[in-house]
Amino acid sequence: MVRRAPAFAFAALLGTAPLLASAAEGPRPIRSLTYAVDLHIIESLDTPGSGIAPQRVTVPVKGRSNSSPPRPQIGSAEGHTSGGMSAQGSITIDVLEATDDAGLVVEIAEDAPKRERPKVKVGIAADGTLFYDAANYDNLTEEELAVVRWLGRSFYGDHPKEVGTAWTVDQSTNGHTDIERYRVLARDDARVTLDYALEERTSSVGGFAGTRAGSIVYDTVMILPVKVSFESVARRQLGQSYNTLRTSIRLTLTADSFAKR
């Protein structure tokens, strides 16, 4: 789930205005994380009643797709094009600041063929709400936004770790449905395995409907996800055409500077 706010709220909520000013000087991270990422994307475009010309289409649900322009199939009653891509690489996260209100300020970047993204500064409120400059929207992928959201220091909070424990996070507002559901599937002293589902849709013109389902292995001591796996489907109507984006993402923690302490 991507709970965003305008860039000005970054400083207002997390109190990071001085940090933003000094970021150009390269503050030393207080914690560094690396996740291996393995992703697969299939994008299709269907037009009832006619063939369609090739075009690149992007659906703004939890990130961005870099799939190659799909090839058209002409001559049937319905037009259909599809294209896809796969990538393996890494996501690095540098924690620059831990604020007094349990927020974090991080820099995140992705390094994977066809999926490279530059460093972007993101504020993470205790509950996982994300704050970043709107100009960087295209520089953040679905997998980056997912993993950084679960770094919120109160993400798990006081929820019990007993198997069967379930809760819902509902951030729906103003015609936009945004609901996350979690349930504990397994546990040990330090970690819980969670079933995870997301429902997101909007009724606005040019809106979309999306779902996500998967699992999270979360370390309640180190306060971070160590393994994430989910499948997502996003659909959007574009004029007379229907765009569908199917994404499969696997994230695995491979390095944590705190683990050395």
C-alpha positions as CSV (number, residue, x, y, z in Angstrom):
1,M,0.0,0.0,0.0
2,V,1.2,3.5,-0.8
3,R,0.1,6.1,1.6
4,R,1.6,9.3,0.3
5,A,1.4,12.9,1.3
6,P,2.7,16.1,-0.4
7,A,6.4,16.9,-0.1
8,F,5.8,19.7,2.3
9,A,4.3,17.3,4.8
10,F,7.6,15.4,4.9
11,A,9.1,18.2,7.0
12,A,5.9,19.1,8.8
13,L,5.2,15.5,10.1
14,L,8.7,14.2,10.6
15,G,10.4,17.4,11.5
16,T,13.2,16.9,8.9
17,A,13.6,20.3,7.3
18,P,17.2,20.6,8.5
19,L,18.0,17.1,7.3
20,L,16.6,17.9,3.9
21,A,18.9,20.9,3.7
22,S,21.9,18.9,4.7
23,A,21.2,15.8,2.5
24,A,23.3,17.2,-0.3
25,E,26.3,17.0,2.0
26,G,25.7,13.2,2.2
27,P,24.7,12.3,5.8
28,R,26.2,9.1,7.0
29,P,23.6,6.3,7.2
30,I,22.8,5.0,10.7
31,R,21.6,1.7,9.2
32,S,22.0,0.1,5.7
33,L,19.8,-2.7,4.3
34,T,20.1,-4.7,1.1
35,Y,17.3,-6.8,-0.4
36,A,17.6,-9.2,-3.4
37,V,14.7,-8.6,-5.8
38,D,13.3,-11.0,-8.3
39,L,10.4,-9.7,-10.4
40,H,8.3,-10.7,-13.4
41,I,5.8,-8.4,-15.2
42,I,3.3,-9.2,-17.9
43,E,1.3,-6.3,-19.4
44,S,-1.6,-6.7,-21.8
45,L,-4.0,-4.3,-23.6
46,D,-7.3,-5.5,-25.0
47,T,-9.6,-3.5,-27.3
48,P,-13.1,-5.0,-28.0
49,G,-14.1,-5.1,-31.7
50,S,-10.9,-4.0,-33.4
51,G,-7.1,-4.5,-33.7
52,I,-4.8,-2.1,-31.9
53,A,-1.5,-0.4,-32.6
54,P,1.5,-1.0,-30.4
55,Q,2.0,1.4,-27.5
56,R,3.6,1.5,-24.1
57,V,1.1,1.7,-21.3
58,T,1.9,2.2,-17.6
59,V,-0.5,1.6,-14.7
60,P,0.3,3.7,-11.5
61,V,-0.4,1.0,-8.9
62,K,2.4,0.6,-6.4
63,G,5.2,1.5,-8.8
64,R,5.9,1.5,-12.4
65,S,6.4,-1.1,-15.2
66,N,9.3,-0.9,-17.7
67,S,7.9,-3.6,-20.0
68,S,8.8,-3.3,-23.7
69,P,6.1,-2.1,-26.1
70,P,3.7,-5.0,-26.8
71,R,3.3,-6.3,-30.3
72,P,-0.2,-6.0,-31.9
73,Q,-2.3,-8.9,-33.2
74,I,-4.5,-7.6,-36.0
75,G,-7.4,-9.1,-37.9
76,S,-9.6,-10.6,-35.2
77,A,-12.8,-9.3,-33.7
78,E,-10.9,-8.1,-30.7
79,G,-7.4,-6.5,-30.5
80,H,-4.9,-7.9,-28.0
81,T,-1.3,-7.0,-27.3
82,S,1.0,-8.2,-24.6
83,G,4.6,-7.8,-23.4
84,G,6.6,-8.7,-20.4
85,M,9.9,-8.5,-18.7
86,S,11.9,-10.2,-15.9
87,A,14.6,-8.7,-13.7
88,Q,16.8,-9.8,-10.8
89,G,18.9,-7.3,-8.8
90,S,19.0,-5.5,-5.5
91,I,17.3,-2.7,-3.5
92,T,19.5,-0.7,-1.1
93,I,18.1,1.3,1.7
94,D,20.1,3.7,3.8
95,V,18.5,5.0,7.0
96,L,19.6,8.6,7.4
97,E,17.5,9.6,10.4
98,A,15.4,8.2,13.2
99,T,13.0,11.0,14.4
100,D,11.6,11.6,17.8
101,D,8.1,10.7,16.7
102,A,9.2,7.2,15.6
103,G,9.6,8.2,12.0
104,L,12.5,7.4,9.7
105,V,14.1,9.2,6.8
106,V,15.7,6.9,4.2
107,E,17.3,6.9,0.8
108,I,16.2,4.0,-1.4
109,A,17.5,2.8,-4.8
110,E,17.1,-0.2,-7.1
111,D,19.7,-1.9,-9.2
112,A,18.3,-4.4,-11.6
113,P,18.5,-4.7,-15.4
114,K,15.7,-2.7,-17.0
115,R,14.5,-1.7,-13.5
116,E,17.3,0.7,-12.3
117,R,16.1,3.6,-10.2
118,P,18.2,6.4,-8.6
119,K,18.4,7.2,-4.9
120,V,15.2,8.8,-3.7
121,K,14.6,10.3,-0.2
122,V,11.5,9.0,1.6
123,G,10.1,9.8,5.0
124,I,8.4,6.9,6.8
125,A,5.9,7.7,9.6
126,A,5.6,5.2,12.4
127,D,2.5,3.6,10.8
128,G,4.2,3.3,7.4
129,T,2.7,6.4,5.8
130,L,5.2,7.5,3.1
131,F,6.3,11.0,2.3
132,Y,8.3,12.0,-0.7
133,D,8.6,14.7,-3.4
134,A,5.9,14.1,-6.0
135,A,8.5,14.8,-8.7
136,N,10.1,11.4,-7.7
137,Y,6.9,9.3,-8.3
138,D,8.3,7.7,-11.5
139,N,11.6,7.0,-9.7
140,L,10.0,4.6,-7.2
141,T,9.0,1.1,-8.1
142,E,6.2,-1.1,-6.8
143,E,8.7,-3.3,-4.9
144,E,10.5,-0.3,-3.4
145,L,7.3,1.3,-2.1
146,A,6.2,-2.1,-0.7
147,V,9.3,-2.9,1.3
148,V,10.0,0.6,2.6
149,R,6.4,0.9,3.9
150,W,7.0,-2.2,6.1
151,L,10.0,-0.5,7.7
152,G,7.6,1.7,9.7
153,R,8.7,1.4,13.3
154,S,5.1,0.7,14.5
155,F,4.1,-1.5,11.6
156,Y,3.7,-4.5,13.8
157,G,3.3,-2.5,17.0
158,D,1.4,-4.3,19.8
159,H,-0.3,-6.9,17.6
160,P,-0.1,-10.3,19.3
161,K,2.1,-13.0,17.6
162,E,-0.2,-15.9,18.2
163,V,-1.2,-17.9,15.1
164,G,-4.5,-16.7,13.8
165,T,-4.1,-13.1,14.9
166,A,-5.5,-10.9,12.2
167,W,-6.0,-7.1,11.6
168,T,-7.0,-4.7,8.9
169,V,-5.5,-1.4,7.9
170,D,-8.1,0.7,6.1
171,Q,-6.9,4.0,4.6
172,S,-9.9,4.4,2.2
173,T,-10.9,8.0,1.6
174,N,-12.6,10.3,-0.9
175,G,-13.7,7.6,-3.4
176,H,-10.4,5.7,-3.1
177,T,-10.4,2.2,-1.5
178,D,-7.2,1.2,0.1
179,I,-7.4,-1.8,2.4
180,E,-4.6,-4.1,3.7
181,R,-5.3,-7.4,5.6
182,Y,-2.8,-9.3,7.7
183,R,-3.0,-12.7,9.5
184,V,-0.3,-14.6,11.5
185,L,0.3,-18.0,9.9
186,A,3.4,-19.0,11.9
187,R,5.7,-17.7,14.6
188,D,8.9,-18.2,16.6
189,D,10.6,-16.1,19.2
190,A,11.7,-13.4,16.8
191,R,9.7,-13.7,13.6
192,V,6.2,-14.1,12.4
193,T,5.0,-15.2,9.0
194,L,2.0,-13.2,7.7
195,D,-0.6,-13.8,5.1
196,Y,-1.0,-10.4,3.3
197,A,-3.7,-9.1,0.9
198,L,-4.3,-5.6,-0.6
199,E,-7.4,-4.2,-2.3
200,E,-7.1,-0.9,-4.0
201,R,-9.4,0.9,-6.4
202,T,-10.6,4.3,-7.3
203,S,-13.8,5.5,-9.0
204,S,-12.3,8.6,-10.5
205,V,-11.9,9.1,-14.3
206,G,-8.8,7.2,-15.4
207,G,-8.8,5.3,-12.2
208,F,-7.8,1.7,-11.6
209,A,-8.5,-1.5,-9.6
210,G,-5.7,-3.5,-8.1
211,T,-5.3,-6.5,-5.8
212,R,-2.2,-8.1,-4.2
213,A,-1.8,-11.4,-2.3
214,G,1.2,-13.0,-0.7
215,S,3.2,-13.5,2.5
216,I,5.7,-11.6,4.6
217,V,8.3,-13.0,7.0
218,Y,8.7,-10.2,9.5
219,D,11.3,-9.9,12.2
220,T,9.7,-8.3,15.3
221,V,13.0,-7.8,17.0
222,M,14.9,-6.1,14.1
223,I,11.6,-4.4,13.0
224,L,11.8,-5.2,9.3
225,P,10.6,-7.7,6.7
226,V,13.2,-10.4,5.9
227,K,11.3,-12.1,3.1
228,V,8.4,-11.0,1.0
229,S,6.5,-12.7,-1.8
230,F,3.4,-11.5,-3.6
231,E,1.5,-11.4,-6.8
232,S,-0.4,-8.3,-7.9
233,V,-3.0,-7.6,-10.6
234,A,-3.9,-4.1,-11.7
235,R,-6.6,-3.2,-14.2
236,R,-7.4,0.1,-15.8
237,Q,-9.7,1.3,-18.7
238,L,-7.9,3.5,-21.2
239,G,-10.6,4.9,-23.6
240,Q,-12.1,1.8,-25.2
241,S,-9.2,-0.4,-24.2
242,Y,-8.5,-2.4,-21.0
243,N,-5.0,-2.6,-19.6
244,T,-4.0,-5.4,-17.2
245,L,-0.7,-5.5,-15.4
246,R,0.4,-8.7,-13.6
247,T,3.4,-8.6,-11.3
248,S,5.2,-11.2,-9.4
249,I,7.7,-10.0,-6.8
250,R,10.1,-11.7,-4.4
251,L,12.3,-9.8,-1.9
252,T,14.9,-11.3,0.4
253,L,17.0,-9.4,3.0
254,T,20.6,-10.1,2.2
255,A,22.4,-7.6,4.4
256,D,21.6,-5.5,7.5
257,S,24.3,-3.4,9.1
258,F,22.6,-3.8,12.5
259,A,23.0,-7.6,12.3
260,K,26.8,-7.1,12.8
261,R,26.3,-5.4,16.2
